[in-house]
Amino acid sequence: MAFTKLPLFLFFIVLHGILFLSHPMHCNDEEDKLLQDINGYRHSLKLPNFTENGKAACLADKIADDLKDKPCDKKAHGYSSFAGSEPKFANFEKQLDKCDINFNTTEDGAILVACGPKIDSPEVLHNYTKTEYAKYINDSNYTGAGVGSKHGWVVVILSTDTSDGTFSGAVSLVPNIISMANFMVALLFGVLLLSVS
């Protein structure tokens, strides 16, 4: 009887490990296409491609989500922030926490906000390559990018290789401890279920 429960027990452990320790992947074809188009533009200027920055993409999604109910008009540029300026979002610190980004790693970055009928429209790419944003897209100090969009709002966040612009996570053991605690609770629950059956 004990040997028949062993495969089920191992399956349960692996399943919970995957569920509690994995992180969701960012996947949006239109956002990926915009990043490819921006990289194509940079390539035409003989600049290296932006690498995708997952944490910056997470933050871009959160910012776009906060803007989704605001009217999409020419004031979109007013939400942008650049190295040395304060971000103009009421929930910015909460958004950083949700994406596990240390505030000090955002200071050299650029948050470029645009609005258009659709993310893959020529107007959106034009906003990033033919307006005042072009000086940031053309700047070789920016090496990474994250793209987020919601209801016509498009946010491109540019990151650097410097410690003040990587949009990297806070060094903390708390999330790892919480994940391990969740895993242990699930494991104990699984053992209890197996012992009852």
C-alpha positions in Angstrom: 0.0 0.0 0.0 2.8 2.4 0.9 4.6 1.8 -2.5 1.4 2.7 -4.5 1.2 6.1 -2.7 4.9 7.0 -3.4 4.5 7.9 -7.1 1.4 10.0 -6.2 3.3 11.7 -3.4 6.3 12.5 -5.7 3.9 13.9 -8.4 2.2 16.1 -5.7 5.6 17.5 -4.6 6.7 18.3 -8.1 3.4 19.9 -9.0 3.5 22.1 -6.0 7.1 23.0 -6.6 6.2 24.2 -10.1 3.1 26.1 -8.9 4.7 27.9 -6.0 8.2 28.5 -7.2 7.6 29.5 -10.8 7.2 33.0 -12.0 4.8 34.1 -14.8 6.3 34.8 -18.2 5.6 38.1 -20.0 4.2 37.4 -23.4 2.5 39.9 -25.7 3.0 39.7 -29.4 2.1 43.3 -30.1 4.5 44.6 -27.4 7.2 42.3 -28.7 6.6 43.6 -32.2 6.9 47.2 -31.1 10.2 46.4 -29.4 11.4 44.7 -32.6 10.4 47.8 -34.6 12.2 50.1 -32.2 15.2 47.8 -32.5 15.0 47.9 -36.3 15.0 51.7 -36.1 18.1 51.5 -33.8 19.8 49.1 -36.1 19.3 51.5 -39.0 21.3 54.0 -36.9 24.0 51.4 -36.3 23.1 51.2 -32.6 22.9 47.9 -30.7 19.4 46.4 -30.1 17.8 46.9 -26.7 17.7 43.7 -24.7 14.3 42.9 -23.2 14.2 43.8 -19.5 11.5 41.7 -17.8 11.3 43.9 -14.7 11.0 47.0 -16.8 8.3 45.3 -18.9 6.4 44.4 -15.7 6.5 48.0 -14.5 5.5 49.3 -18.0 2.4 47.0 -17.8 1.5 48.3 -14.4 1.8 51.9 -15.5 -0.2 51.3 -18.7 -2.9 49.6 -16.5 -3.1 52.6 -14.2 -3.5 54.9 -17.3 -6.1 52.8 -19.1 -9.1 54.9 -17.9 -7.5 58.2 -18.7 -8.4 59.9 -22.0 -5.9 59.1 -24.7 -4.7 62.4 -26.0 -1.6 64.6 -26.7 -1.0 64.9 -22.9 0.4 61.4 -22.9 3.9 62.8 -23.0 3.2 64.6 -19.7 3.3 61.2 -17.9 6.9 60.5 -19.0 9.9 60.7 -16.8 13.6 60.8 -17.5 16.9 60.4 -15.6 16.9 62.9 -12.8 13.1 63.6 -12.8 10.5 62.2 -10.4 8.0 59.7 -11.9 4.5 61.2 -12.2 2.5 58.2 -11.0 0.6 58.2 -7.7 1.2 54.4 -7.3 4.8 54.3 -8.5 6.3 52.8 -5.3 3.5 50.1 -5.2 4.1 49.3 -8.8 7.8 48.9 -8.1 7.0 46.5 -5.2 4.7 44.5 -7.4 7.5 44.1 -9.9 10.2 43.5 -7.3 12.2 46.6 -8.4 14.4 48.6 -6.1 13.6 52.3 -6.4 17.3 53.2 -6.5 17.8 51.1 -9.7 15.3 53.3 -11.6 17.0 56.7 -11.4 18.9 56.6 -14.7 16.1 55.0 -16.6 13.5 56.7 -18.9 9.7 56.0 -18.9 8.3 57.0 -22.2 4.5 57.1 -22.4 2.6 57.4 -25.6 -1.0 56.8 -26.8 -2.4 55.6 -30.1 -5.3 53.7 -31.6 -3.4 50.4 -31.5 0.0 49.5 -30.3 1.0 48.3 -33.7 -0.1 51.5 -35.5 2.5 53.6 -37.3 1.6 56.5 -35.0 2.9 54.7 -31.9 6.2 53.9 -33.5 6.4 57.5 -34.8 5.9 58.6 -31.2 9.1 56.8 -30.2 11.2 57.5 -33.2 10.2 61.0 -34.6 9.4 63.0 -31.5 11.4 64.2 -28.5 11.5 60.5 -27.4 13.9 59.8 -30.3 16.8 61.3 -28.3 16.3 58.6 -25.7 15.7 55.8 -28.2 18.9 57.0 -30.0 21.0 57.2 -26.8 23.5 54.3 -26.6 23.6 54.6 -22.8 20.2 52.8 -22.8 20.7 49.1 -23.3 17.5 47.5 -22.3 13.8 48.1 -22.7 10.4 46.9 -21.4 7.1 47.5 -23.1 3.6 47.5 -21.7 0.3 48.5 -23.1 -3.4 48.8 -22.2 -6.4 50.4 -24.0 -4.3 52.5 -26.3 -1.7 53.5 -23.7 1.8 52.4 -24.5 4.7 52.6 -22.1 8.3 51.9 -23.1 10.8 51.9 -20.2 14.5 52.2 -21.1 17.1 50.8 -18.8 20.9 51.1 -18.5 23.7 48.9 -17.5 24.5 51.2 -14.5 23.4 50.2 -11.0 21.1 53.3 -11.0 19.3 52.3 -14.2 18.9 48.5 -14.3 15.4 48.3 -12.9 16.7 45.3 -10.9 15.2 43.8 -7.8 15.8 44.5 -4.2 18.2 42.1 -2.5 15.9 40.5 0.0 15.4 37.0 1.4 11.8 37.7 2.3 10.2 36.6 -1.0 12.3 33.5 -1.0 11.3 32.7 2.6 7.6 33.3 1.8 7.9 31.0 -1.3 9.5 28.3 0.8 6.8 28.7 3.5 4.1 28.3 0.8 5.8 25.3 -0.5 6.1 23.7 2.9 2.4 24.3 3.7 1.4 22.7 0.4 3.7 19.8 1.1 2.2 19.2 4.5 -1.2 19.5 3.1 -0.3 16.9 0.5 1.1 14.5 3.1 -2.2 14.9 5.1 -4.3 14.2 2.0 -2.2 11.1 1.3 -2.4 9.8 4.9 -6.2 10.2 5.0 -6.8 8.3 1.8 
